Amino acid sequence: MTTVLLDTDILIDYTKGFGQQLDGVFEEKMGVGLELAVSGVTVVEFLADRLLRNKNKLKKAMEFVGQFRCVVPSRSICVLAGELLREGKSLATPDALIAATCIDRDFCLMTRNRKDFSRVKGIKFYEGKE
């Protein structure tokens, strides 16, 4: 089974109505062995939106993010993220944790931020139907 780790930008785009890319992945998930996941880091970033002070919006956001498998950074993921940061891959700490999650768990990454992540050796990007 292929697991696709969704970056925060993909979730934000989807909730703002620009989700054609994620719509396609949802459709594909139905037909093949595809699992959609988010990092715990993505959950934090997604739920940090100040608009979610509104209880109704927060409830909808929680329901949305709750449909994905959540991968909490383990010690091995944190160690690898530290290595990526020491190597000077120009990643912010949240992106280093997301990249390390993909490498450690052998996940494909779905993001619009390929420029920064492409500097990381071992990252596999999700390209659609495989």
N, C-alpha and C positions, 0 to 999 in steps of 0.2 A: 504494500500500500504506500502511495506517495503522500507525504504530509507537506502541506504548503503553509508556511508561517507568514501571516499577514502583517505588514508593517502598519504603523499608526496612520500614515497618510492614506492608505487604502480604505481604512475604516472611516476616516473623516470624510473623504470624498464620497463614499457611499451614503453616509447620513446627510450629506448636503445635496444629494441628487445627481452626483456625477459618478454613479456606480456601475456604469456599463461593464467595466472590466471585472468587477466582483460579481455582477449578475451572471456573466459567462462562467465564472468559476463555480457558482452555486449550481448552475445547470449541469456542468460537467461532473460535479460531485455526485449528483443523483445517478449518473450513468456508469461511473467507474469507481474503483477503489481510491478515492481521494479524500483525505482528511484535512480540514481547515483548522489551524491553530493560531494562537496569539501568544506572545511572550507576556509574562507578568508586567514587564516594562511597558508594553503597549497598552495594557489595561490601565496602568497608572496614567500614562500620557493621555489616553482617550478620555478618561473620566476627570481629568484636571480642568476641562473646559468650564469657564465661569458661567456659561449659559446653563450648565447643569445644576445651578443653585435652585432652579425651578424644579419642584418635585416631580412633576409630570414628565419633563424632559429627562430627568435623571432616571426615572423608572424605565422609560423607553430605551435609554442608552444601556442600562443594566441588562435589559432583556436582549438587546442586540448583541452586546459583547458576550453575554452568557451562552450564546449558541456555539461558540468556538471552544475547542480544547485550550485550556490555559496551561502554559508551561512556565513554571516558576524556576528562575535561575538556580541551578544546583551549584555545589562547590566547584565541580569541573567546568561548568559554564563560566563561573566567575573568574576562575584561574585563567581560562583561555581569553576572556575579555581583557583581563589585566595584561596578558602577553600582547594582545593586539594593540592596546594603548601604548605599551612600552615600545613597540615596533614603530610607532609614529605613523599609523595608518590614517591620520587626520579624521578620526571618528570621535564623536562625543560619546560619553560613557553609555547612554542608553543605546546608541547604535552599536557600540562594541558588544554589549550584552546580547542584542538581537543577532548580530553576526555570529557570535560565539554559540548561541543556541542552535543556529542553523548548522554550523560545522559539527558541533558536539552530537547533535541528534540526527544528522544527515537529512535535514529538511531543505526544501526549496524555499526561497524567499520571494514574496511578491511585494514589490515596492516601486514607487516612482523615483526613488532616490538611488538609482543605480550608480551614479557617478561616485559617490562616497563608498558604497559597499563593494564596487568592482575592484577597489584597491586591496581587498582582503582575499588572500589566497584560500581557495577551498569553498568559496560561496557559490552556490548554484541558484540561478534565478529561475522562477517559474515562468515558463513560456507558453502556457496553454495546453491544449490537448496533447498528450504524449503518446 
